[in-house]
Amino acid sequence: MVKLPSENQITKAGVLAKVSGWGHRQQINYPKLNADRDILHAVQVPIVDHSVCTEHYPYGKITDRMICAGYLGIGGRDSCQGDSGGPLVVNGVLIGIVSWGFGCADPQYPGVYTDVAYLREWIKRTGVFVAFISPSKANDRIVGGQEVDIADYPYQVALYVDGELSCGGSIVNEHLVVTAAHCIHENYTYAIRVGSSSYKHGGEVYQIDPKNIIAHEKFDSNSTDYDIALLRVSQSLLSENSIAKAVKLPVSGQKTDAGVLAKVSGWGDRQQKNFPKFNGNSSDDKLRAVEVPIVEQAECKKRYRSHPITDRMICAGYLDIGGKDACQNDSGGPMVVDGVLVGVVSWGSGCADKNYPGVYANVANLRDWIKEHGKI
């Protein structure tokens, strides 16, 4: 049993606190999917001065009932999706409850926790512990988009990992699906659903033999470079009775001009800044899509100074505006311009952040690899 703090007990800035949970191990710029979550993890993070935290969240409403912790200017350690409600402990005392934040382990944004000391009197009065669901980091669906019909996005695929929706994908011929390499992990089962606007029912479901999954051999989970994979299905995905259709692939090295609007679709989170890390009421299983403009490569590199933007990446989003983007569980899904698959949802800092565009695998610059391994 963990101890509770005294009412209004102060924890000084700089003190190391322990956070634990089974949530995602996603950090800034890491892939939008995390596996291997069945083992409890813990991390130590320093308490951040309340006034400093308020400066970093100018629109985030840091109240007296919140306490912040994290490595400002460094990042790399934090709680994340699936950790919500978990403990922040100092010297055996529960000082915080995992609540919200912008992204995970972002050097500019510390994690925000419910301040238990401030709410100690309420706990004493009610005599029960309640799960706090506060504004934070997670689950709604594709950011700033709208519901669409699969008939208008017939190439869209839902990818299931161990029976749960984890990623998207794109049909590129009757036996082949393109997705992101970071969606693929060893010792998991995989299946896809095609031809349905819902990821829960309808259309056709196909099991994927692990032997027919090819992730790019140069994929780097740290840089997320070469983030592309192929799924080969023995049956035809394009039967006469199916809505499913293949999307065109670009010519090798084909350029997509900055400012061109691209369509991104998927069943992933509609997360925006400061939305909850947990949303048990979300029952929306409908496909959604959003249009985002391609961002100049040089500008994208400026925005992600601490993370390499390589030639195998292409960026898109509303810089200095935000509000529209792909998000968690959209990974591997399509970014399409004029019926051509120009990108595969890969990574980003948060979702729909005005300062950080979404980053996609550049299909044109990976076209030769697709041709070699997909025979297409």
C-alpha positions as CSV (number, residue, x, y, z in Angstrom):
1,M,0.0,0.0,0.0
2,V,1.3,3.4,-0.9
3,K,1.2,6.3,1.6
4,L,-0.9,9.4,1.0
5,P,0.7,12.9,1.4
6,S,-0.4,15.4,4.0
7,E,-3.0,17.9,2.9
8,N,-1.3,20.6,0.7
9,Q,2.1,19.0,1.2
10,I,4.7,20.6,-1.2
11,T,7.1,18.5,-3.3
12,K,10.1,20.6,-4.3
13,A,11.2,21.1,-7.9
14,G,14.0,18.8,-8.8
15,V,13.0,16.0,-6.5
16,L,13.0,12.7,-8.4
17,A,9.7,10.9,-8.6
18,K,9.0,7.3,-9.7
19,V,6.3,6.7,-12.4
20,S,5.2,3.2,-13.3
21,G,2.7,1.5,-15.6
22,W,2.1,-0.8,-18.5
23,G,1.5,2.0,-21.0
24,H,3.2,2.8,-24.3
25,R,6.9,3.3,-24.3
26,Q,6.5,5.9,-27.1
27,Q,8.7,8.9,-26.9
28,I,8.9,12.1,-29.0
29,N,9.3,11.1,-32.6
30,Y,9.0,7.5,-31.9
31,P,6.5,5.4,-34.0
32,K,2.8,5.8,-33.4
33,L,2.5,2.2,-32.3
34,N,4.1,0.4,-29.4
35,A,4.1,-3.3,-28.6
36,D,5.6,-5.3,-25.8
37,R,3.4,-3.7,-23.1
38,D,2.8,-6.7,-20.9
39,I,5.7,-6.0,-18.6
40,L,5.6,-3.3,-15.9
41,H,7.9,-0.4,-16.6
42,A,9.0,2.4,-14.4
43,V,11.0,5.7,-14.8
44,Q,12.3,8.4,-12.6
45,V,11.4,12.0,-13.5
46,P,12.2,15.3,-11.7
47,I,9.5,17.5,-10.4
48,V,9.1,20.7,-12.4
49,D,8.5,24.1,-10.8
50,H,4.9,25.0,-11.1
51,S,5.5,28.4,-12.7
52,V,8.0,26.9,-15.2
53,C,5.4,24.3,-16.2
54,T,2.8,27.0,-16.7
55,E,5.2,28.8,-19.0
56,H,5.6,25.6,-21.1
57,Y,1.8,25.1,-21.3
58,P,0.6,28.7,-21.9
59,Y,-2.8,27.4,-23.1
60,G,-2.9,24.3,-21.1
61,K,-4.4,25.7,-17.9
62,I,-2.0,24.4,-15.3
63,T,-4.1,24.7,-12.1
64,D,-3.2,24.2,-8.4
65,R,-4.6,20.7,-8.6
66,M,-1.8,19.7,-11.0
67,I,1.9,18.9,-10.5
68,C,4.4,18.6,-13.4
69,A,7.4,16.3,-13.8
70,G,9.9,15.6,-16.6
71,Y,13.3,16.4,-18.1
72,L,12.8,19.8,-19.7
73,G,15.2,20.5,-22.6
74,I,16.1,16.8,-22.7
75,G,13.0,14.7,-22.8
76,G,13.2,10.9,-23.4
77,R,11.5,9.9,-20.1
78,D,7.8,10.2,-19.3
79,S,4.5,8.4,-18.8
80,C,2.4,7.8,-21.9
81,Q,-0.9,6.4,-23.3
82,G,-2.1,3.5,-21.1
83,D,-0.3,4.9,-18.0
84,S,-3.2,7.2,-17.1
85,G,-4.3,6.9,-13.5
86,G,-1.0,5.4,-12.4
87,P,1.2,6.5,-9.6
88,L,3.8,9.3,-9.3
89,V,5.7,8.4,-6.0
90,V,8.3,10.1,-3.9
91,N,9.8,8.3,-1.0
92,G,6.9,5.9,-0.8
93,V,4.3,8.7,-0.9
94,L,1.7,9.1,-3.7
95,I,2.2,12.7,-4.8
96,G,0.7,12.5,-8.3
97,I,-1.7,10.6,-10.6
98,V,-0.7,10.3,-14.3
99,S,-3.1,12.7,-16.0
100,W,-2.1,14.5,-19.2
101,G,0.6,16.2,-21.3
102,F,1.6,17.1,-24.9
103,G,3.0,14.0,-26.6
104,C,5.2,11.7,-24.5
105,A,8.7,12.6,-23.3
106,D,8.8,15.8,-25.3
107,P,11.7,18.0,-24.1
108,Q,9.5,21.1,-24.2
109,Y,6.5,19.7,-22.4
110,P,6.6,17.9,-19.0
111,G,4.1,15.3,-18.0
112,V,1.2,16.7,-15.9
113,Y,-0.2,14.8,-12.9
114,T,-3.1,15.3,-10.6
115,D,-1.7,16.8,-7.4
116,V,-2.7,14.3,-4.7
117,A,-1.7,16.5,-1.8
118,Y,-4.0,19.3,-3.0
119,L,-6.9,16.9,-3.3
120,R,-6.1,15.0,-0.1
121,E,-9.0,16.5,1.8
122,W,-11.4,15.3,-0.9
123,I,-10.0,11.8,-0.7
124,K,-10.4,11.8,3.1
125,R,-14.0,13.1,2.8
126,T,-15.1,10.6,0.2
127,G,-13.1,7.7,1.4
128,V,-12.7,6.2,-2.0
129,F,-10.2,6.4,-4.8
130,V,-11.6,7.6,-8.1
131,A,-9.9,7.2,-11.6
132,F,-9.1,10.7,-12.7
133,I,-9.7,11.2,-16.4
134,S,-8.3,14.6,-17.2
135,P,-7.3,16.4,-20.4
136,S,-4.2,14.7,-21.9
137,K,-2.6,12.6,-24.6
138,A,-5.0,10.1,-26.1
139,N,-7.8,8.5,-27.7
140,D,-10.3,10.2,-30.0
141,R,-9.7,9.6,-33.7
142,I,-8.0,11.1,-36.8
143,V,-7.4,14.7,-35.9
144,G,-9.6,17.4,-37.5
145,G,-11.1,15.1,-40.1
146,Q,-14.5,13.8,-41.0
147,E,-16.2,10.4,-41.4
148,V,-15.9,9.0,-45.0
149,D,-17.1,6.1,-46.9
150,I,-14.8,3.2,-47.8
151,A,-16.1,3.5,-51.4
152,D,-14.1,6.8,-51.7
153,Y,-11.0,5.2,-50.1
154,P,-11.3,1.7,-51.4
155,Y,-7.5,1.0,-50.9
156,Q,-7.7,1.6,-47.1
157,V,-6.9,-1.4,-44.9
158,A,-7.3,-2.0,-41.2
159,L,-4.4,-3.9,-39.7
160,Y,-4.9,-6.0,-36.6
161,V,-2.1,-7.1,-34.3
162,D,-3.1,-10.0,-32.0
163,G,-6.8,-9.2,-32.8
164,E,-6.7,-5.5,-32.0
165,L,-6.7,-2.6,-34.4
166,S,-3.1,-1.3,-34.4
167,C,-2.4,0.3,-37.8
168,G,-3.7,1.0,-41.3
169,G,-2.4,0.0,-44.7
170,S,-2.9,0.4,-48.5
171,I,-3.8,-2.1,-51.1
172,V,-1.4,-1.7,-54.0
173,N,-2.3,-4.8,-56.0
174,E,-4.6,-7.8,-55.6
175,H,-2.1,-9.6,-53.3
176,L,-0.1,-6.8,-51.7
177,V,-0.6,-4.3,-48.9
178,V,1.9,-1.5,-48.0
179,T,2.1,-0.5,-44.3
180,A,4.7,0.9,-41.9
181,A,7.7,-1.2,-40.7
182,H,7.1,0.0,-37.1
183,C,3.7,-1.7,-37.2
184,I,5.5,-5.1,-37.5
185,H,6.9,-7.1,-34.6
186,E,8.0,-10.7,-34.1
187,N,5.8,-13.2,-32.4
188,Y,2.4,-11.5,-33.1
189,T,-0.5,-12.6,-35.2
190,Y,-1.7,-10.3,-38.1
191,A,-4.9,-9.9,-40.0
192,I,-6.4,-7.2,-42.3
193,R,-9.9,-6.1,-43.0
194,V,-10.7,-4.6,-46.4
195,G,-13.8,-3.2,-48.0
196,S,-15.5,-1.8,-44.9
197,S,-15.9,1.7,-43.4
198,S,-15.9,0.1,-40.0
199,Y,-12.8,-1.6,-38.5
200,K,-15.1,-3.7,-36.4
201,H,-17.3,-5.4,-38.9
202,G,-18.1,-5.8,-42.6
203,G,-15.9,-6.3,-45.6
204,E,-13.5,-9.2,-45.7
205,V,-10.9,-10.3,-43.2
206,Y,-7.7,-12.0,-44.2
207,Q,-5.1,-13.7,-42.0
208,I,-1.5,-12.8,-42.8
209,D,1.1,-15.6,-42.7
210,P,4.2,-14.1,-40.9
211,K,6.3,-15.6,-43.6
212,N,4.6,-13.2,-46.0
213,I,5.5,-10.0,-44.1
214,I,8.5,-8.1,-45.2
215,A,9.7,-5.1,-43.2
216,H,12.5,-3.0,-44.8
217,E,15.8,-4.4,-43.8
218,K,17.2,-0.9,-43.0
219,F,14.3,0.1,-40.8
220,D,15.7,1.9,-37.7
221,S,13.3,2.1,-34.7
222,N,15.2,5.0,-33.2
223,S,15.2,7.3,-36.3
224,T,12.1,5.7,-37.8
225,D,14.0,5.7,-41.2
226,Y,13.0,3.3,-43.9
227,D,9.6,2.9,-42.2
228,I,7.9,0.7,-44.8
229,A,6.7,-2.9,-44.9
230,L,4.8,-5.2,-47.2
231,L,2.0,-7.7,-46.4
232,R,1.4,-10.4,-49.0
233,V,-2.0,-12.2,-49.0
234,S,-2.5,-15.5,-50.8
235,Q,-6.1,-14.7,-51.7
236,S,-7.1,-11.9,-54.1
237,L,-8.1,-8.7,-52.3
238,L,-9.9,-7.4,-55.3
239,S,-12.7,-9.9,-55.9
240,E,-15.7,-8.9,-58.0
241,N,-17.9,-8.6,-54.9
242,S,-15.5,-6.4,-52.9
243,I,-15.4,-2.6,-52.7
244,A,-11.6,-2.9,-52.3
245,K,-9.4,-1.4,-55.0
246,A,-5.7,-0.8,-55.3
247,V,-4.1,2.6,-55.1
248,K,-1.5,3.7,-57.6
249,L,2.1,3.8,-56.7
250,P,4.3,6.8,-57.7
251,V,7.2,6.7,-60.1
252,S,10.5,6.1,-58.4
253,G,11.9,9.5,-57.1
254,Q,8.7,11.4,-58.0
255,K,8.4,14.7,-56.3
256,T,5.3,16.1,-54.6
257,D,5.3,19.9,-54.4
258,A,5.0,21.7,-51.1
259,G,1.5,23.1,-50.6
260,V,-0.2,20.3,-52.5
261,L,-3.2,18.9,-50.5
262,A,-2.9,15.2,-49.6
263,K,-5.6,12.9,-48.2
264,V,-4.9,10.9,-45.1
265,S,-7.3,8.3,-43.8
266,G,-7.6,5.8,-41.0
267,W,-9.3,4.7,-37.8
268,G,-6.7,6.1,-35.5
269,D,-7.0,8.6,-32.6
270,R,-8.6,12.0,-33.1
271,Q,-6.3,13.3,-30.4
272,Q,-5.5,16.9,-30.1
273,K,-3.3,18.8,-27.7
274,N,-4.4,18.2,-24.0
275,F,-7.0,15.5,-24.8
276,P,-7.2,12.6,-22.4
277,K,-4.8,9.7,-22.4
278,F,-7.8,7.4,-22.0
279,N,-11.2,7.6,-23.5
280,G,-13.4,4.7,-22.5
281,N,-16.4,6.2,-24.1
282,S,-15.1,6.2,-27.6
283,S,-17.2,3.9,-29.8
284,D,-16.6,5.5,-33.1
285,D,-15.4,2.8,-35.4
286,K,-15.9,4.7,-38.7
287,L,-13.2,5.5,-41.2
288,R,-12.1,9.1,-41.1
289,A,-10.1,11.3,-43.5
290,V,-8.4,14.7,-43.5
291,E,-6.6,16.8,-46.0
292,V,-3.2,18.2,-45.1
293,P,-0.7,20.2,-47.2
294,I,2.7,18.8,-48.1
295,V,5.5,20.7,-46.2
296,E,8.7,21.7,-47.8
297,Q,11.5,19.3,-46.7
298,A,13.8,22.0,-45.6
299,E,11.1,23.5,-43.4
300,C,10.3,20.1,-41.9
301,K,14.0,19.7,-41.0
302,K,14.0,23.0,-39.2
303,R,10.9,22.0,-37.2
304,Y,12.6,18.7,-36.1
305,R,16.0,19.9,-35.4
306,S,16.8,17.1,-32.9
307,H,15.6,14.4,-35.2
308,P,16.8,13.6,-38.7
309,I,14.3,14.1,-41.5
310,T,15.8,11.8,-44.2
311,D,15.1,11.5,-48.0
312,R,12.9,8.5,-47.1
313,M,10.5,10.8,-45.3
314,I,7.9,13.4,-46.4
315,C,6.1,15.8,-44.2
316,A,2.6,17.2,-44.2
317,G,0.5,19.4,-42.0
318,Y,-0.8,22.9,-41.2
319,L,2.3,24.7,-39.8
320,D,1.5,27.4,-37.3
321,I,-2.2,26.4,-37.4
322,G,-2.3,22.7,-36.5
323,G,-5.6,21.0,-35.8
324,K,-5.4,18.4,-38.6
325,D,-3.2,15.3,-38.7
326,A,-2.9,11.6,-38.5
327,C,-2.4,10.1,-35.0
328,Q,-1.9,6.9,-33.1
329,N,-3.3,3.8,-34.8
330,D,-3.3,5.6,-38.2
331,S,0.3,4.4,-38.6
332,G,0.9,2.5,-41.8
333,G,-2.1,4.1,-43.5
334,P,-2.2,6.0,-46.7
335,M,-1.4,9.6,-47.7
336,V,-2.7,10.1,-51.2
337,V,-2.4,12.8,-53.8
338,D,-4.5,12.5,-57.0
339,G,-5.0,8.8,-56.5
340,V,-1.3,8.1,-55.9
341,L,0.2,6.8,-52.7
342,V,2.8,9.4,-51.8
343,G,3.2,8.6,-48.1
344,V,2.7,6.1,-45.3
345,V,1.8,7.4,-41.9
346,S,4.9,7.1,-39.8
347,W,5.7,9.4,-36.9
348,G,5.5,12.9,-35.4
349,S,5.7,14.9,-32.3
350,G,2.2,14.7,-30.8
351,C,-0.7,14.9,-33.2
352,A,-1.9,18.0,-35.1
353,D,0.7,20.2,-33.3
354,K,1.0,23.5,-35.1
355,N,4.8,23.4,-34.7
356,Y,5.4,19.9,-35.9
357,P,4.0,18.4,-39.1
358,G,3.2,14.8,-39.5
359,V,6.0,12.7,-40.9
360,Y,5.4,10.0,-43.5
361,A,7.5,7.3,-45.3
362,N,8.2,8.7,-48.7
363,V,6.8,6.1,-51.1
364,A,8.4,7.5,-54.2
365,N,11.9,7.3,-52.6
366,L,11.2,3.7,-51.5
367,R,9.5,2.7,-54.7
368,D,12.5,0.6,-55.9
369,W,12.4,-1.4,-52.7
370,I,8.7,-2.1,-53.2
371,K,9.3,-3.2,-56.7
372,E,12.1,-5.5,-55.7
373,H,10.3,-7.2,-52.8
374,G,6.8,-6.9,-53.9
375,K,7.4,-7.7,-57.6
376,I,5.2,-4.7,-58.5
